[in-house]
Amino acid sequence: MPELINIALLTFLVVISVVIIRAKDVFTAVMLSGIFSLLCAGLFTVMDAVDVAFTEAAVGAGVSTVLMLAALSMTTSQEKERPTNWGALVVAVLTGALLVYGTLDMPKYGDPAAPVHTHEQVAKRYVETSLVEIDVPNMVTSLLASYRGFDTLGETTVVLTACIGVLLLLGGRRREEDEHEGS
């Protein structure tokens, strides 16, 4: 049953991706991007990556969609017609093919012989000693806040920097429009 759900979600993701690429109305593309993120969050939930699903739902479907709608409110909703950039298309297809090729030697999902399952001592140590070492009852929180604290700090810094950059871009655009209206 979970395989069927995965196949259905992946099929929806592919269909939505194609529709987003073909959409001429930017508002439609933005809304479908939000739906795409929610489907990704559902897929992550089915794959037992609930923390990643929560982040995808909050940032991908929530914050990103709101920021894109805010940017869209300052522009037109129709895409300008441009000639097809075949060079960019070739680079994108080659990059996608290389990424797919790079995943071919990965273990199958849920494979008990996968490297993540062969390091039982590390997982066992975290399970047995995190409460004593960190004094935080939630094991995921103790891993993210302590054992992987610098990694989490880096990720938070990247997200904060991106948000500040987008807000500065949106704010700068509004100031330019206000100056033109005042003239």
N, C-alpha and C positions, 0 to 999 in steps of 0.2 A: 504493500500500500504506500509506504513512503516514497518508493521509486516512482510510482505513478504520479504522486503529488509533485516530485521534483521535475519529472518530464513535463507536466502541465505548466508549472511555473516557468521553466526554461523556455517552453514554446511561447508562452505569453510574452516573455522578455524579448525574444527574437522578433515576434510580430510587432510589439510596441516600438522596438528599435527601428524597424523598417518604416513604420508609419511616421516616427519622429523625423527620420532622414528625408522622407518624401513630403512632409508637411510644408506648405508655403505660408501658413498663418503661424506667426511666432507664438501667439498666445496658446494655440493648440499644442505646439511643441513643448512649451513650458509646463502645461498641465499634464501632458503625457510623460514628461520627465519625472514629475512628482509621483505619478502612478508607477512608473518604472522603479523608482526607489522603494516604494511600498512593496512591490512584488519582490524586489531583492531582499527586503527585510523579512518577508514571509519565507523566502527560500533559506535565508540564514537561520530562521527559527526552526524550520523543519530539519536543518542540518545540526541542530543543537548548539548553535553559536548565538545564544540569546543576547549576550552583551554587544556583539557586532550588529545584530538585528536592531537593537534599541538605538545604537548610534546611527545606523543607516536611516531609520525612520525619523529620528529627530533632526539630523543634519541634512541628509539627502532629500527626504520628502518635505520636511518642515522648513528649516532655515533657508536652504537653497531655493526652494520654490518661492518663498516669500521675497527673497532678494531678487530673483529673476523677475517676478511680477512687479517689484518696485522699479527695477531698471526698465521694464517694458512700459511702465506708465509714463516714462520720459521719452519714449520713441514711438515709432509707428508699429502697427501689429503685422504688417505685411513685409515679407522678405523681398529685398531688391533682387531683380533678376540679374544673374551674373553668368558668364560663360563657365562651363565645367573646367575645373583645374585638374587635368588628367595627371599631372605630376604628383599632386597631393594625394589623389586617389590611389595611385600606384604605391606611394610610400605607406599609406594607411593599410592597404591590403597586405603588403609585404610584412609590415610590422605585426599585424594580426596573425599572419601565417607563421612568423617566427615565434610569437608567443604561444600559439597552439602547439607548434613543434616542440617547444621547450617543456611543455607539460606532458608529453607522451610517455616519458619514463617515470612519471610520478606514480606512486602506488594508488590502487583503486580506493575509492572512498570507503572507509570502514574496514580496510584491510588490517587484520591483527598483526601482520608482519611489518607494517609501516614503521618508519623510524620513530614516530611520535609514541608508539606503543612499546618500543624496545628499551626505553629509558625509564624503567619502572622505579629505579632508585630515586631519581629526581622527583618524580610525581609523589612517590611514597613519602619522601622527606618533607615536601611542601604540605601534604595532608597531615602528617603526624606532628610537625614542629611549628607550623605557622602560627597557631594560637599561642604557643609558649613564647616564640621569638618575637612576634609582632604584637600580640595581645589585641588582635582584632578578630571578632568571631566569624566574620564573613571571609571565606578563603579567597574569593575572587578579588575582594577589596585589598586584602593583605598582599596578594601577588601584584596587583596593579600599582598600589600606593607605596609598597616597600621594595620588594624584590625587583620589580621593573619600574621603579620610581623615576629614574632618569628618562627612560623610554616614554613613559606617560607624560612627563614634563615636556619632552620634545614634541610629542603629538599635540598636546594642548597649546604649545607655543605656535605651532604651524597653523592650527585652526584659528587661534586668536589673531594672528598676523593676517591671515586670509580675510577674516571678518572685518578687521580694521581697514584693510586695503579696499574691500568692496564698499564699505561705508564712505571712505574718503572719495572714491570714484563717484559714487552716487551724489554725495554732498557737493563735490566740485561741479558736477553737471548742473545741479540746481542753481548754484551761485551764478554760473554763466548765463542761464536762462533768465534769472532775476535781473542781471545787469542789462541784458538785451531788451527786456520789457521796460526797464526804467529809462532807456534812451529815447 
